[in-house]
C-alpha cells in the first residue's frame, strides 16, 4: 500500500495505491473516488459494543467502510473540512487522535475510544479521543495545516483543545481553563491542555469551534413581521 498527499495544505486529498488483496478502512463519507476494481463493505467494525463506544464517546461514525482491492487500483480520501492530511506508519505504538481527525487506516490498526479527561462546557470542544494502535498505516486530517511539536523530556507545552489533532499515548497531560472563569466565558480561550514531554504532538492551525463562532453571527436572521 502506497500513499500520496495532494493539494496540501488547504484542500488535501490522500491517494492510496492498493495492490490486489489489500484492504483499508475508512471513516464514513471519507471516500472521494476509487477504481472499479475496489469493493466496499460497510460494517460496525469491532462489533456492536466497540462501535457504540467509538461512536458515542469518540465522535466517529458507528459504521465504517472497508475497501478491498480485487485488482491493483487507487482510492482517494478527503476530510469534511478544508485542511491538511498526515500519513503515519505505526509500528506497535499507540497514538491518541482527536475526535473528527481520524480519516482512514490499515485494517491491522485498532481504533477504539478513549476518555480524554474532560469535556469543555463552553464552546463544545470535547476531549473525547480515539486510541489508534497496531502496525500499519494511519491517515489523519485537520482543519487548516498540521504542525508537529516535538517535546524534549520535561518540557511543558500548552495547547488549546480545539487545535489538537493527535499525540503519543505515553505523554502525561492535564486539562485546565485559561485564567479566571470570566476569561474562560468571555475571553474566547476556553480550555487548554498541558502536555509534558518527551513525545510528539500534532496541531491544526485552525479551530472548527472558533470558525463556527465567527461565521454563525454572520448568517442573516429572518424577521417576523
C-alpha positions, -999 to +999 in steps of 0.1 A: +000+000+000+014+034-010+000+069-002+004+103-018-010+135-003-020+161-029-031+198-028-016+205+006-022+222+030-056+238+023-076+212+004-056+180+008-066+147-007-049+114+001-044+089-028-039+053-017-025+029-042-036-006-034-023-040-046-046-069-052-059-083-020-051-053+002-077-036+023-081-002+040-107+010+065-122+045+060-144+068+080-180+071+066-181+097+039-143+100+035-141+083+001-138+107-028-133+083-057-119+048-064-112+023-092-139-001-102-117-030-090-121-018-054-151-032-035-167-017-004-182-033+027-199-013+054-200-028+089-198-020+126-161-025+130-151-044+161-186-055+170-216-038+184-203-025+217-169-013+204-187+005+176-211+021+200-182+032+222-163+047+193-194+065+181-208+078+213-175+086+231-151+091+202-174+111+180-168+089+150-193+071+128-209+039+141-203+023+108-170+022+089-163+012+053-137-014+044-123-011+009-107-042-007-087-043-040-098-071-062-070-059-086-044-031-084-061+002-081-064+036-063-088+052-039-089+088-028-098+100+007-106+136+019-119+151+052-151+171+056-133+203+065-107+221+043-072+213+056-043+191+057-037+153+058-010+134+077+000+098+070+018+080+098+032+045+099+025+029+133+049+002+144+032-010+176+029+023+194-004+039+204-015+073+191-043+093+206-063+111+178-088+139+184-124+131+175-130+141+139-094+138+128-094+101+120-097+096+083-086+060+074-062+032+084-050-002+075-073-030+087-044-040+111-049-008+131-073-010+160-094+021+165-110+024+199-125+052+221-106+068+249-118+092+276-095+122+274-102+136+308-129+162+305-154+179+282-153+217+279-185+233+290-181+263+268-176+261+230-185+225+227-148+213+224-148+178+238-117+159+246-131+126+235-103+108+218-096+077+197-068+053+206-052+040+174-028+011+179-011-017+159+011-020+129+002-003+097-008+030+080-029+057+098-043+086+080-054+117+099-068+150+089-070+186+102-088+219+098-061+241+084-024+229+082-008+204+105+020+215+128+042+190+146+057+199+180+084+176+194+088+180+231+120+171+250+118+153+283+103+175+310+092+203+286+057+215+293+036+228+264+001+243+264-024+238+236-060+250+231-083+220+230-097+229+196-063+227+179-053+192+190-050+166+162-031+138+178-004+129+204+016+100+216-003+080+242+026+078+268+026+116+272+012+129+305-014+157+301-038+177+322-068+200+313-075+234+327-093+266+320-074+297+309-073+323+336-105+330+356-140+318+348-147+353+334-118+349+310-130+314+300-165+326+293-159+360+277-123+359+266-127+332+239-099+310+251-119+282+268-099+252+280-063+242+273-043+210+276-008+210+292+014+183+277+047+171+292+075+156+271+091+136+258+069+130+228+053+144+197+020+165+195+003+173+162-017+206+160-042+220+135-037+257+126-075+264+127-102+255+152-136+244+140-153+258+171-136+292+166-147+292+129-183+285+139-181+312+165-172+337+138-195+325+110-227+319+129-232+357+138-227+365+101-257+344+090-287+366+082-317+360+105-352+361+093-375+387+109-412+381+116-434+409+105 
